[in-house]
Amino acid sequence: MRPIDIEALVSVGRPALSSDGAFAVFATSRPDLAADRGVGQLWRVDLPGGAPRRLTRGVADRSPRLSPDDRTVAFLRADERGRAQVFVAPATGGEPVQVTDQPGGVTDLAWSPDGIRIAFSARVPEQGRYGTVEGRDAAAEPPRRITGIRWHANGLGYLDRPSHLFVVDAPSTDAEPFYAPAPALDAPEKRVVAAEPTRLTDGDTSWSGVVWTTDGNELLSVPDVIETDRRDLRDRVIAIAVDGGAQREVLGTATDLSISEVAVAPDGTLFLLANDVGPGGMDFVAPGVALYVLDAEGPRRLTDAGTVDLGEVGSHVSFDGADILVQDRTRGRVRLLRVTRGGEVTEVLGGDLEVNGHAVRHGRVVASVASPESFGELVLVEGREVRALTDFGASVRERGVVVPVEHEITGRDGYPVHGWVATPAGEGPFPVILQIHGGPYASYGVHVFDETQVLVDAGYAVVYSNPRGSAGYGREHGRSIRQRMGTLDFFDVMDFFDGVVAADPRLDGDRVGVMGGSYGGYMTAWVIAHDHRFAGAIVERGFLDPTAFPGSSDIGSFFGQEYVGTDPALVASQSPMAVVDQVRTPTLVLHSELDFRCPLEQATRYYAALKQQGTEAEMLIFPGEDHELTRGGRPQHRVQRFDAVLEWWRRHLPTA
């Protein structure tokens, strides 16, 4: 797989399934180099075995939601200014109708139970900012007054665009079109839509989630109060009346829960995906996201937070009769589980795949999955039978995919370390690159990973593992590095690397490099300060200076304090900046200009220290990109990054 082959990486979003299980609607997305953006449309597939067909032809259509009568699909589409708006179209295909014209863009949507209205959340910018005044750019805006401990977020920027809740009448897709009146001479330009929405919330509080109660009288959502003096990860659930906007508290912070999803079963029972952050509201390390049901006595946990991990990005809840379906992250896989209200757990879909989304009706399950040979597919699950509904991975396979080999070694303290080795075809010996994932509470998985495939195509063997601190191996595994980063995780990374290299004569242990991003950037910088065998290193978007992190990162108000502590000596004992003077390895520092998760100064301070002490170093900064460059950045930037990575390795770790 070459860098330009990222265009073949088609991802499949969370599907929507008709009420009778007769058809599914889903969105795809892929990088497009010519457009220099992610592109995708909605698709429909009739079940059980129809051929998928495009339903829409937008540039980047996503988030399909079927109406209760299955006749209409609502979805998000970017308008001419790139702002996501709600559109509706016939579920059989046809011209979409624009429903909203929100200046800050729509973030989520949901149909009312009767199918008459659509609720949505949208960011509401202050007048005078973010293009709300024609001809005024960001440099001409007035200053921002900040009084709270948070002010920005990676991928968003400043937090002065709270997300608010709205309801709007759903337009008919088969009625005569509405016609915009001729503009008045003194009226600002505005797209006329089918109906004007009613705004339900206001103020500085931002709202997450749009969930209707079964009677259609209220919306359930989680408020986030931005302007506070202390970070508190505990959440509340609030019900907002759709007629009048009156609010009542459904669940308060006394439960010590941080909530990632709210879901209402057909019988009206409330379920949560949530994790306990303790009475201080800050204990987020290896969070142990579990399924809760809200009983009369309060929330009751249904899954074991220590062994079942429902916190995978994209994880959500669906209902099959009285049962609940959820996604569990485990050993590099994501499986689909069925949970009864009594807490009994069984597997619905597993194996060598990662479930990224699902829907269920009458026992028929459709799921979007990734596998070792495909970035995204839709599958149908009926009983024990699993049937592929798409074959988007064909274009990936045509370009050549190496399926990594799974290994588990025993580390120096007897602890098992799990990971993979991907090797080019042939006898070798091949130079070896050690890859380290971000997080730290994240994991490498079994899906096609372009980072690995591009390196293998260039002639490198790639070794990667999920050391202690990673997700998917139980909560104790994830919490073991709390306030001792660079210890057990460092041992596991190096022990796995040494173990698999020693066991395979195709891997040349005398020609090795190391690279990683985010926490992987942290660990790469830590490795090269303590082990000087590597011919080169790439430190990308790294957590490199814990001392500077609290005042600059969007998660600085809690991340460092929980992971490395607050005692200066303890922090220094886990800081790559504190040991940068020990680095002798040639190092390429990669970073993005608008990375607010690991801000640019993390890279520039580290790079400056390397240069000042005479260590060979280069830095590459990508304009306009944030922490998600390698996953969601401009496709041309992603290819340019790959080109820089390969050029660096050709220089410092040439292949035969």
C-alpha positions as CSV (number, residue, x, y, z in Angstrom):
1,M,0.0,0.0,0.0
2,R,1.5,3.3,-1.1
3,P,0.7,6.7,0.5
4,I,-1.7,7.7,-2.3
5,D,-3.6,4.5,-1.7
6,I,-5.4,6.1,1.3
7,E,-8.1,6.9,-1.3
8,A,-9.1,3.2,-1.1
9,L,-9.8,3.4,2.6
10,V,-13.6,3.4,2.7
11,S,-15.0,3.7,6.1
12,V,-18.6,2.7,6.9
13,G,-20.6,4.7,9.4
14,R,-23.3,3.6,11.9
15,P,-26.2,2.1,9.9
16,A,-29.9,2.9,10.2
17,L,-32.2,-0.1,9.9
18,S,-35.9,0.1,8.9
19,S,-38.5,-0.8,11.5
20,D,-39.3,-4.1,9.8
21,G,-35.7,-5.0,9.1
22,A,-36.2,-4.9,5.4
23,F,-33.5,-2.4,4.4
24,A,-30.6,-0.5,5.9
25,V,-29.2,3.0,5.1
26,F,-25.6,3.8,5.8
27,A,-22.9,6.4,5.0
28,T,-19.4,5.9,3.6
29,S,-16.4,8.2,3.7
30,R,-13.0,8.1,2.1
31,P,-10.1,10.5,1.5
32,D,-10.1,12.1,-2.0
33,L,-6.8,13.6,-3.1
34,A,-8.3,15.6,-6.0
35,A,-10.9,17.2,-3.8
36,D,-8.4,17.3,-0.9
37,R,-11.1,16.3,1.6
38,G,-13.1,13.4,2.9
39,V,-16.0,12.5,0.6
40,G,-18.9,10.2,0.9
41,Q,-22.6,9.5,0.4
42,L,-25.5,7.6,1.8
43,W,-26.2,4.1,0.6
44,R,-29.2,1.7,0.8
45,V,-29.1,-2.0,0.8
46,D,-32.3,-4.2,0.8
47,L,-32.1,-7.2,3.1
48,P,-31.2,-10.0,3.3
49,G,-29.1,-10.0,0.2
50,G,-29.7,-7.0,-2.1
51,A,-26.9,-5.1,-3.8
52,P,-26.0,-1.8,-2.1
53,R,-26.7,1.4,-4.2
54,R,-26.0,5.0,-3.7
55,L,-28.9,6.9,-2.2
56,T,-27.4,10.5,-2.3
57,R,-24.8,12.2,-4.4
58,G,-23.5,14.9,-1.9
59,V,-19.9,15.6,-1.3
60,A,-19.9,14.4,2.3
61,D,-23.3,13.1,3.4
62,R,-23.4,11.4,6.8
63,S,-25.4,10.4,10.0
64,P,-28.5,8.9,8.4
65,R,-31.6,8.6,10.6
66,L,-34.8,6.9,9.3
67,S,-38.2,8.3,10.1
68,P,-40.5,6.1,12.2
69,D,-42.5,5.2,9.1
70,D,-39.3,4.3,7.2
71,R,-40.3,6.6,4.3
72,T,-37.8,9.4,4.8
73,V,-34.1,9.6,5.8
74,A,-32.8,12.6,7.5
75,F,-29.0,13.2,7.4
76,L,-26.3,15.8,7.6
77,R,-24.8,17.5,4.5
78,A,-22.4,20.4,4.3
79,D,-23.8,23.5,2.7
80,E,-21.9,25.8,0.4
81,R,-19.9,27.2,3.3
82,G,-19.0,23.8,4.6
83,R,-21.5,23.9,7.6
84,A,-23.4,20.7,8.3
85,Q,-27.1,21.1,7.8
86,V,-30.1,18.7,8.2
87,F,-31.5,17.4,4.9
88,V,-34.3,14.9,4.3
89,A,-34.8,12.7,1.3
90,P,-37.1,9.8,0.3
91,A,-35.7,6.5,1.7
92,T,-36.0,5.1,-1.9
93,G,-33.9,7.9,-3.3
94,G,-34.7,11.4,-4.7
95,E,-33.9,15.1,-4.4
96,P,-33.0,16.1,-0.8
97,V,-34.8,18.9,0.9
98,Q,-32.7,21.3,3.1
99,V,-34.3,21.6,6.6
100,T,-31.9,23.9,8.5
101,D,-29.6,26.9,7.8
102,Q,-27.6,27.1,11.0
103,P,-24.6,29.5,11.0
104,G,-22.6,27.3,13.3
105,G,-23.5,24.0,11.7
106,V,-25.6,21.1,13.0
107,T,-23.9,18.5,15.2
108,D,-26.6,15.8,15.9
109,L,-30.3,15.0,15.0
110,A,-33.1,12.7,15.9
111,W,-36.7,12.1,14.7
112,S,-39.6,12.5,17.0
113,P,-41.5,9.3,17.8
114,D,-44.4,10.4,15.7
115,G,-42.2,11.4,12.8
116,I,-43.6,14.9,12.6
117,R,-40.6,16.8,14.0
118,I,-36.8,16.6,13.9
119,A,-34.8,17.7,16.9
120,F,-31.2,18.7,16.4
121,S,-28.2,20.3,18.1
122,A,-26.3,23.1,16.5
123,R,-23.4,25.4,17.4
124,V,-24.5,29.0,17.9
125,P,-21.7,31.6,17.4
126,E,-21.8,35.0,19.0
127,Q,-23.0,37.6,16.5
128,G,-19.9,39.2,14.9
129,R,-17.8,36.1,15.0
130,Y,-17.2,33.1,12.7
131,G,-18.5,34.7,9.6
132,T,-21.8,36.0,11.0
133,V,-20.9,39.4,9.6
134,E,-20.1,39.5,5.9
135,G,-16.5,40.7,5.2
136,R,-15.3,40.5,8.8
137,D,-12.6,37.9,9.3
138,A,-11.3,36.4,12.5
139,A,-8.5,39.0,12.8
140,A,-11.1,41.8,13.0
141,E,-13.2,40.2,15.7
142,P,-13.3,41.7,19.2
143,P,-11.2,40.1,22.0
144,R,-12.5,37.1,23.9
145,R,-13.1,37.4,27.6
146,I,-12.3,34.1,29.3
147,T,-13.2,33.4,32.9
148,G,-13.3,29.6,33.1
149,I,-10.6,27.0,33.2
150,R,-11.4,25.9,29.6
151,W,-11.4,27.9,26.5
152,H,-10.6,25.7,23.5
153,A,-11.0,22.2,22.1
154,N,-9.0,20.3,19.5
155,G,-10.7,20.3,16.1
156,L,-13.1,23.1,17.2
157,G,-11.1,26.0,18.4
158,Y,-12.5,28.4,21.0
159,L,-15.5,27.2,23.0
160,D,-17.6,30.3,22.4
161,R,-19.9,28.4,20.1
162,P,-22.0,26.4,22.5
163,S,-24.2,23.6,21.0
164,H,-27.9,24.3,21.6
165,L,-31.0,22.3,21.1
166,F,-33.7,23.0,18.5
167,V,-36.9,21.3,17.0
168,V,-38.2,21.8,13.5
169,D,-41.2,20.5,11.6
170,A,-40.1,17.8,9.2
171,P,-40.9,18.8,5.6
172,S,-42.6,16.4,3.2
173,T,-40.3,15.1,0.5
174,D,-43.2,14.5,-2.0
175,A,-45.0,17.8,-1.7
176,E,-44.5,20.7,-4.1
177,P,-41.3,22.5,-3.4
178,F,-41.3,25.7,-1.4
179,Y,-40.0,28.8,-3.2
180,A,-37.8,31.4,-1.7
181,P,-39.1,34.9,-1.9
182,A,-37.1,37.6,-3.8
183,P,-34.7,39.2,-1.3
184,A,-35.4,42.6,0.1
185,L,-32.9,45.3,-0.5
186,D,-32.0,45.8,3.1
187,A,-32.3,42.2,4.3
188,P,-29.2,40.1,5.0
189,E,-28.6,37.1,2.7
190,K,-30.1,34.0,4.2
191,R,-31.1,30.6,2.7
192,V,-34.9,30.1,3.1
193,V,-35.6,26.6,4.4
194,A,-38.8,24.6,4.7
195,A,-39.6,25.6,8.2
196,E,-38.1,27.8,10.9
197,P,-36.8,25.8,13.9
198,T,-37.7,26.5,17.5
199,R,-34.7,27.0,19.8
200,L,-35.1,25.3,23.2
201,T,-31.9,26.2,25.0
202,D,-29.7,29.3,25.4
203,G,-26.8,30.7,27.4
204,D,-23.2,29.5,27.7
205,T,-24.1,25.9,28.5
206,S,-23.4,23.5,25.6
207,W,-25.6,20.4,25.1
208,S,-24.5,16.9,24.1
209,G,-27.0,14.4,22.7
210,V,-30.4,14.6,21.2
211,V,-32.7,11.9,22.6
212,W,-36.5,11.9,22.5
213,T,-38.6,10.5,25.3
214,T,-41.1,7.9,24.2
215,D,-44.1,10.2,24.5
216,G,-42.4,12.8,22.3
217,N,-42.8,15.6,24.9
218,E,-39.2,16.0,26.0
219,L,-35.6,15.8,24.8
220,L,-32.9,14.3,27.0
221,S,-29.4,15.8,26.8
222,V,-26.2,16.3,28.8
223,P,-25.3,19.9,29.7
224,D,-21.7,21.1,29.7
225,V,-21.1,24.3,31.6
226,I,-18.0,25.8,30.1
227,E,-17.2,28.8,32.3
228,T,-16.2,27.1,35.6
229,D,-13.2,27.5,37.8
230,R,-12.6,23.8,38.3
231,R,-12.8,20.8,35.9
232,D,-15.4,18.3,36.9
233,L,-16.1,15.3,34.7
234,R,-19.4,14.4,36.4
235,D,-22.4,14.8,34.2
236,R,-26.1,15.4,34.6
237,V,-29.0,14.3,32.4
238,I,-31.6,17.0,31.8
239,A,-35.1,16.7,30.2
240,I,-36.1,19.7,28.1
241,A,-39.8,20.2,27.1
242,V,-40.1,20.5,23.3
243,D,-43.0,22.9,23.9
244,G,-41.7,25.8,26.0
245,G,-38.2,24.6,26.8
246,A,-38.9,23.9,30.5
247,Q,-36.1,21.9,32.1
248,R,-36.0,19.2,34.8
249,E,-33.1,17.1,36.1
250,V,-33.4,13.4,35.4
251,L,-30.0,12.5,36.8
252,G,-27.6,14.6,38.9
253,T,-23.9,14.7,39.6
254,A,-24.3,12.9,42.9
255,T,-24.0,9.6,41.0
256,D,-20.3,10.5,40.0
257,L,-20.9,9.4,36.5
258,S,-19.3,10.8,33.3
259,I,-21.9,10.1,30.6
260,S,-21.0,9.2,27.0
261,E,-24.5,8.3,25.7
262,V,-28.1,8.5,26.8
263,A,-30.6,6.1,25.2
264,V,-34.3,5.4,25.8
265,A,-35.7,1.9,25.3
266,P,-39.1,1.5,23.5
267,D,-40.8,1.0,26.9
268,G,-39.4,4.3,28.1
269,T,-36.6,2.9,30.3
270,L,-33.4,5.1,30.4
271,F,-30.0,3.6,29.7
272,L,-26.6,5.1,29.9
273,L,-23.0,4.4,28.7
274,A,-21.0,6.0,31.6
275,N,-18.0,5.7,33.8
276,D,-17.6,6.5,37.5
277,V,-15.1,9.4,38.0
278,G,-15.3,9.3,41.8
279,P,-16.5,11.9,44.3
280,G,-13.8,14.3,43.1
281,G,-15.1,14.1,39.6
282,M,-11.6,13.7,38.0
283,D,-10.7,10.0,38.0
284,F,-10.8,9.3,34.3
285,V,-7.7,7.0,33.8
286,A,-8.9,3.8,32.1
287,P,-12.4,4.9,32.7
288,G,-14.2,1.5,32.6
289,V,-17.3,2.7,30.6
290,A,-20.2,0.4,31.5
291,L,-23.9,0.1,30.7
292,Y,-26.3,1.4,33.3
293,V,-30.1,1.3,33.6
294,L,-31.9,4.0,35.5
295,D,-34.1,2.4,38.1
296,A,-36.3,4.1,40.7
297,E,-33.3,3.9,43.1
298,G,-30.9,5.4,40.6
299,P,-28.5,4.1,38.0
300,R,-27.7,0.4,38.2
301,R,-24.7,-1.0,36.4
302,L,-25.3,-4.0,34.1
303,T,-21.8,-4.8,32.8
304,D,-18.5,-5.3,34.6
305,A,-16.5,-2.1,34.3
306,G,-13.3,-4.0,35.1
307,T,-13.5,-6.5,32.2
308,V,-16.0,-5.2,29.7
309,D,-14.9,-1.9,28.0
310,L,-17.8,0.0,26.3
311,G,-15.8,3.1,25.8
312,E,-14.6,2.6,22.2
313,V,-15.1,5.7,20.0
314,G,-18.4,5.2,18.2
315,S,-19.8,2.9,20.8
316,H,-23.5,3.2,21.3
317,V,-26.7,1.5,22.5
318,S,-29.5,-0.2,20.5
319,F,-32.5,-2.2,21.7
320,D,-33.8,-5.6,20.6
321,G,-36.9,-6.3,22.6
322,A,-36.0,-6.0,26.3
323,D,-32.3,-6.6,25.5
324,I,-29.5,-4.1,24.9
325,L,-26.8,-4.3,22.3
326,V,-23.4,-2.6,23.0
327,Q,-19.8,-2.7,21.6
328,D,-17.0,-4.1,23.7
329,R,-13.3,-3.3,23.0
330,T,-11.1,-6.4,23.7
331,R,-7.6,-7.5,22.7
332,G,-7.5,-5.4,19.5
333,R,-11.0,-6.3,18.5
334,V,-14.4,-4.7,19.1
335,R,-17.2,-7.2,19.5
336,L,-20.9,-6.8,19.7
337,L,-22.6,-7.9,22.9
338,R,-26.2,-8.5,24.0
339,V,-27.0,-7.5,27.6
340,T,-30.2,-8.5,29.4
341,R,-31.7,-6.2,32.0
342,G,-30.6,-8.7,34.6
343,G,-27.0,-8.2,33.5
344,E,-26.4,-11.5,31.5
345,V,-23.9,-10.9,28.7
346,T,-23.6,-12.9,25.4
347,E,-21.6,-12.3,22.2
348,V,-23.6,-11.4,19.1
349,L,-20.7,-10.7,16.7
350,G,-17.0,-11.3,17.3
351,G,-13.9,-12.7,15.7
352,D,-11.1,-10.8,13.9
353,L,-13.0,-7.6,13.3
354,E,-13.8,-4.3,14.9
355,V,-17.5,-3.3,15.1
356,N,-17.8,0.4,14.5
357,G,-21.6,0.8,14.6
358,H,-24.7,-1.3,14.6
359,A,-28.5,-1.4,14.4
360,V,-31.0,-4.1,15.3
361,R,-34.7,-4.8,14.5
362,H,-36.6,-8.0,15.4
363,G,-33.4,-9.9,16.0
364,R,-31.9,-8.9,12.6
365,V,-28.6,-7.0,13.2
366,V,-26.6,-5.0,10.7
367,A,-23.2,-3.8,11.7
368,S,-20.4,-1.7,10.2
369,V,-17.1,-3.5,10.7
370,A,-13.4,-3.2,9.9
371,S,-11.1,-6.3,9.4
372,P,-7.5,-7.2,8.6
373,E,-8.4,-6.9,4.9
374,S,-11.0,-4.1,4.8
375,F,-11.2,-0.6,6.4
376,G,-15.0,-0.8,6.4
377,E,-17.9,-3.1,5.4
378,L,-21.6,-3.6,6.3
379,V,-22.6,-7.1,7.5
380,L,-25.9,-8.8,8.3
381,V,-26.1,-11.0,11.4
382,E,-29.0,-13.4,11.8
383,G,-28.5,-16.0,14.6
384,R,-25.1,-17.5,14.0
385,E,-24.9,-16.6,10.3
386,V,-22.9,-13.5,9.3
387,R,-23.3,-12.3,5.7
388,A,-21.2,-9.6,4.0
389,L,-23.4,-6.9,2.4
390,T,-20.6,-4.8,0.8
391,D,-17.1,-5.3,-0.5
392,F,-15.4,-1.9,-0.2
393,G,-12.3,-3.7,0.8
394,A,-11.7,-5.0,-2.7
395,S,-9.9,-1.9,-3.8
396,V,-7.6,-2.2,-0.7
397,R,-6.8,-5.9,-1.5
398,E,-6.0,-5.0,-5.1
399,R,-3.3,-2.6,-3.8
400,G,-1.8,-5.3,-1.6
401,V,-2.5,-5.9,2.1
402,V,-0.2,-7.7,4.5
403,V,-2.1,-9.4,7.3
404,P,0.0,-9.0,10.5
405,V,0.9,-12.0,12.6
406,E,-0.3,-11.9,16.2
407,H,2.1,-12.6,19.1
408,E,2.1,-12.7,22.9
409,I,5.3,-12.7,24.8
410,T,6.2,-12.8,28.5
411,G,7.8,-9.7,29.8
412,R,10.6,-9.3,32.3
413,D,8.3,-9.3,35.3
414,G,6.2,-12.3,33.9
415,Y,3.4,-10.1,32.5
416,P,2.0,-11.1,29.1
417,V,2.3,-8.5,26.3
418,H,0.1,-8.8,23.2
419,G,0.8,-7.4,19.8
420,W,1.5,-7.9,16.1
421,V,4.3,-8.1,13.5
422,A,3.8,-7.1,9.9
423,T,6.6,-8.3,7.5
424,P,7.2,-7.8,3.8
425,A,7.2,-10.8,1.5
426,G,10.6,-12.6,1.3
427,E,13.3,-14.0,3.6
428,G,14.8,-10.7,4.7
429,P,16.4,-9.7,6.9
430,F,14.4,-6.5,7.0
431,P,15.0,-3.4,9.0
432,V,12.5,-3.1,11.8
433,I,10.4,-0.1,12.9
434,L,8.8,-0.1,16.3
435,Q,5.4,1.6,16.3
436,I,3.8,2.9,19.5
437,H,0.1,3.9,19.7
438,G,-1.5,7.0,21.2
439,G,-3.8,7.3,24.2
440,P,-2.4,5.8,26.4
441,Y,-5.8,4.3,27.0
442,A,-6.2,3.3,23.4
443,S,-5.1,0.2,21.4
444,Y,-3.8,-1.1,18.2
445,G,-6.5,-3.3,16.5
446,V,-6.9,-5.8,13.7
447,H,-8.3,-3.5,11.1
448,V,-6.2,-2.4,8.0
449,F,-3.9,0.3,9.3
450,D,-2.4,2.5,6.7
451,E,0.5,3.6,9.0
452,T,1.7,0.0,9.0
453,Q,0.9,-1.0,5.5
454,V,2.8,1.9,3.9
455,L,5.9,1.0,5.9
456,V,5.7,-2.7,4.9
457,D,5.3,-1.7,1.3
458,A,8.5,0.3,1.6
459,G,10.4,-2.8,2.8
460,Y,10.2,-2.5,6.6
461,A,9.0,-5.0,9.1
462,V,6.8,-3.3,11.7
463,V,6.4,-4.3,15.3
464,Y,3.6,-2.9,17.5
465,S,1.9,-3.9,20.8
466,N,-0.6,-2.9,23.4
467,P,1.5,-2.4,26.6
468,R,0.2,-1.8,30.0
469,G,-1.9,1.4,30.0
470,S,-3.7,0.3,26.8
471,A,-7.4,-0.4,26.4
472,G,-9.0,-3.7,25.8
473,Y,-7.3,-5.8,28.5
474,G,-9.2,-4.9,31.6
475,R,-9.3,-1.8,33.7
476,E,-6.4,-2.8,35.9
477,H,-4.2,-3.2,32.9
478,G,-5.1,0.4,31.8
479,R,-4.7,2.0,35.3
480,S,-1.3,0.3,36.0
481,I,0.7,3.3,34.6
482,R,-1.2,6.0,36.5
483,Q,1.5,8.4,37.9
484,R,4.2,6.1,36.7
485,M,4.3,6.6,33.0
486,G,7.5,5.4,31.3
487,T,7.9,2.4,33.6
488,L,5.7,-0.7,33.1
489,D,4.6,0.6,29.7
490,F,8.2,1.2,28.6
491,F,9.2,-2.3,29.8
492,D,6.3,-3.9,27.9
493,V,7.0,-2.0,24.6
494,M,10.7,-3.0,24.7
495,D,10.2,-6.5,25.9
496,F,7.7,-7.2,23.1
497,F,10.0,-5.7,20.6
498,D,13.1,-7.7,21.8
499,G,11.1,-10.9,22.0
500,V,9.6,-10.9,18.5
501,V,12.8,-9.7,16.9
502,A,14.9,-12.4,18.6
503,A,12.4,-15.1,17.5
504,D,12.3,-14.2,13.8
505,P,15.5,-14.3,11.7
506,R,13.7,-12.2,9.0
507,L,13.8,-9.2,11.5
508,D,17.2,-7.4,11.6
509,G,17.7,-6.4,15.2
510,D,20.8,-4.3,14.2
511,R,18.8,-2.0,11.9
512,V,15.9,-0.5,13.9
513,G,13.9,2.7,14.2
514,V,11.1,3.9,16.5
515,M,8.1,6.1,15.9
516,G,4.7,7.1,17.5
517,G,2.1,9.8,17.9
518,S,0.5,11.5,20.9
519,Y,1.2,9.2,23.8
520,G,3.2,7.2,21.2
521,G,5.2,10.4,20.7
522,Y,5.7,10.6,24.4
523,M,6.9,7.0,24.5
524,T,9.1,7.4,21.5
525,A,10.9,10.3,23.1
526,W,11.1,8.3,26.3
527,V,12.6,5.3,24.5
528,I,15.4,7.3,22.7
529,A,16.4,8.9,26.0
530,H,16.9,5.5,27.6
531,D,17.9,3.2,24.7
532,H,20.4,4.3,22.0
533,R,20.2,1.4,19.6
534,F,17.8,3.1,17.1
535,A,19.1,4.5,13.9
536,G,16.3,7.2,13.9
537,A,13.1,8.2,15.6
538,I,9.9,10.1,14.6
539,V,8.2,11.9,17.5
540,E,4.8,13.0,16.3
541,R,2.2,15.2,18.1
542,G,3.7,14.2,21.4
543,F,2.9,14.7,25.0
544,L,6.5,15.8,25.7
545,D,6.5,18.5,28.5
546,P,3.9,17.7,31.3
547,T,4.9,20.9,33.1
548,A,3.6,23.1,30.2
549,F,0.6,20.9,29.4
550,P,-1.9,22.2,31.9
551,G,-1.8,25.8,30.6
552,S,-2.0,25.0,26.9
553,S,-3.8,21.7,26.1
554,D,-7.6,21.5,25.8
555,I,-7.4,18.6,28.3
556,G,-4.7,20.2,30.4
557,S,-7.1,20.8,33.2
558,F,-7.1,17.2,34.2
559,F,-5.1,14.9,31.9
560,G,-1.6,15.5,33.3
561,Q,-2.6,15.7,36.9
562,E,-4.2,12.3,36.7
563,Y,-1.6,10.6,34.6
564,V,1.7,12.1,35.9
565,G,0.5,13.7,39.2
566,T,1.2,17.2,40.5
567,D,4.4,16.8,42.6
568,P,7.2,18.5,40.6
569,A,9.7,15.6,41.3
570,L,7.1,13.0,40.3
571,V,6.2,14.9,37.1
572,A,9.9,15.3,36.2
573,S,10.5,11.6,36.7
574,Q,8.0,10.9,33.9
575,S,8.8,13.8,31.6
576,P,10.6,13.4,28.2
577,M,11.7,17.1,28.5
578,A,13.5,16.3,31.7
579,V,15.7,13.6,30.0
580,V,16.0,15.2,26.5
581,D,19.7,15.8,27.2
582,Q,20.2,12.0,27.1
583,V,18.9,11.8,23.5
584,R,21.5,11.0,20.8
585,T,19.2,9.5,18.2
586,P,18.5,11.5,15.0
587,T,14.9,12.7,15.5
588,L,12.2,14.0,13.2
589,V,9.6,16.0,15.1
590,L,6.1,16.0,13.3
591,H,3.3,18.3,14.5
592,S,0.2,20.2,13.4
593,E,-0.2,23.9,13.7
594,L,-3.7,23.8,15.2
595,D,-3.2,20.8,17.5
596,F,-4.8,21.9,20.8
597,R,-4.6,18.4,22.3
598,C,-0.8,18.3,22.4
599,P,-0.2,21.9,21.5
600,L,2.6,22.9,19.0
601,E,4.8,24.3,21.8
602,Q,5.2,20.7,23.1
603,A,7.0,20.0,19.8
604,T,8.9,23.3,19.5
605,R,10.3,23.1,23.0
606,Y,11.5,19.6,22.5
607,Y,12.9,20.3,19.0
608,A,14.7,23.4,20.3
609,A,16.3,21.4,23.1
610,L,17.5,18.8,20.7
611,K,19.0,21.4,18.4
612,Q,20.6,23.3,21.2
613,Q,22.5,20.3,22.5
614,G,23.6,19.2,19.0
615,T,21.4,16.2,18.4
616,E,20.5,15.7,14.8
617,A,16.9,16.9,14.4
618,E,14.3,18.2,12.0
619,M,10.8,19.5,12.4
620,L,7.8,19.4,10.1
621,I,4.8,21.5,10.9
622,F,1.5,21.1,9.0
623,P,-0.6,24.3,8.6
624,G,-4.3,24.2,9.4
625,E,-4.2,20.7,10.8
626,D,-5.0,19.5,14.3
627,H,-4.3,16.4,16.4
628,E,-6.2,14.2,14.0
629,L,-4.0,14.8,10.9
630,T,-3.1,11.1,10.3
631,R,-6.8,10.1,10.6
632,G,-8.9,13.0,9.4
633,G,-6.5,15.6,7.9
634,R,-6.5,16.9,4.4
635,P,-5.6,13.9,2.1
636,Q,-2.8,15.8,0.4
637,H,-1.3,16.6,3.8
638,R,-1.6,12.9,4.8
639,V,0.3,11.9,1.7
640,Q,2.9,14.6,2.3
641,R,3.4,13.3,5.8
642,F,3.8,9.8,4.5
643,D,6.4,11.0,2.0
644,A,8.3,12.8,4.8
645,V,8.2,9.7,7.0
646,L,9.5,7.4,4.2
647,E,12.2,9.9,3.2
648,W,13.4,10.1,6.8
649,W,13.6,6.3,7.0
650,R,15.3,6.0,3.6
651,R,18.0,8.4,5.0
652,H,18.5,6.9,8.4
653,L,17.3,3.3,8.0
654,P,17.7,2.3,4.3
655,T,16.2,-0.9,3.1
656,A,18.3,-3.4,1.1
